[in-house]
């Protein structure tokens, strides 16, 4: 009798061909071996169902390993559980949450223009103060390491962080002291701080400066706020402190801040937000009829579809006159292509002399080399 155990060898020709009554299947197999020796069947070992399953699992594990270097941890967990190559407990596997959004500095307004009355060279000088709000619209902590003021046009005596430093009789006049704050300044998500800038008119002509803000915003490490002053000439007004004519009784006067918006070097697939603030500096209620993005001048390739307005109320709505009364909304920029993208915000109201206000918006997008 020929043994067919896994450890047996192939039967010899004598064992197969010389014994009468040998099974036909064995004789047929030996004939096949003679004519096609390279096609020898594997008679040495039969795999058990458990061994077959293990071989299948090993092949799946090898395929999973090939993907390891190109997949994120959550995807590896999901594939490992699907293929059954990870330890037990896949039902309880925790997929990590996406990382928090990096700190993002929002500046409102991002430029200032002081309009002064005509200058006649006499003290007391005309002064005016504006406030700038710095807000962290990211999720991680924003760290402001320094805030300084440049002197771009000899305007040391014109602009200052201190409202009284440039008074005509002040001993500190034209000293331009630094901002009286303790650095670094840390802002949590949605937390804000403010600083004041005062313009003192001590000469005729136009002057400019800028405020430089250094922070850990990964997109814009150094931000700049441009500041200018304008007045028309020398000796054309009797008193530099004569205020501008008051608006007629019951008439609204719309003001917007900022006057323009620029998104710089935003990665594709990431979002950036700026805040627009409306105020009514008249003496009657202001009715805002609509706020919308301008229709694109070209098809969607001009980038207008990459902007979105948020925080808008139902129209029309009323904005009362008075100090401290304002309304704010957001414009979001999420570029989907590298390049420059332009649009504008159009605000219509019942302001008699400014029924339509347009805020130009520019965006610059770069390739995103990190996770979306």
Secondary structure as GFF3:
##gff-version 3
##sequence-region A 1 372
A	DSSP	alpha_helix	13	17	.	.	.	ID=ss1
A	DSSP	alpha_helix	24	35	.	.	.	ID=ss2
A	DSSP	three_ten_helix	37	39	.	.	.	ID=ss3
A	DSSP	alpha_helix	49	68	.	.	.	ID=ss4
A	DSSP	alpha_helix	73	83	.	.	.	ID=ss5
A	DSSP	three_ten_helix	90	92	.	.	.	ID=ss6
A	DSSP	beta_strand	105	108	.	.	.	ID=ss7
A	DSSP	beta_strand	111	115	.	.	.	ID=ss8
A	DSSP	beta_strand	127	136	.	.	.	ID=ss9
A	DSSP	beta_strand	142	151	.	.	.	ID=ss10
A	DSSP	beta_strand	159	160	.	.	.	ID=ss11
A	DSSP	beta_strand	185	187	.	.	.	ID=ss12
A	DSSP	beta_strand	192	200	.	.	.	ID=ss13
A	DSSP	beta_strand	207	215	.	.	.	ID=ss14
A	DSSP	beta_strand	222	230	.	.	.	ID=ss15
A	DSSP	beta_strand	254	257	.	.	.	ID=ss16
A	DSSP	beta_strand	260	267	.	.	.	ID=ss17
A	DSSP	beta_strand	271	280	.	.	.	ID=ss18
A	DSSP	beta_strand	286	293	.	.	.	ID=ss19
A	DSSP	three_ten_helix	300	302	.	.	.	ID=ss20
A	DSSP	three_ten_helix	304	306	.	.	.	ID=ss21
A	DSSP	beta_strand	307	310	.	.	.	ID=ss22
A	DSSP	beta_strand	317	319	.	.	.	ID=ss23
A	DSSP	beta_strand	326	334	.	.	.	ID=ss24
A	DSSP	beta_strand	339	349	.	.	.	ID=ss25
A	DSSP	beta_strand	356	366	.	.	.	ID=ss26
###
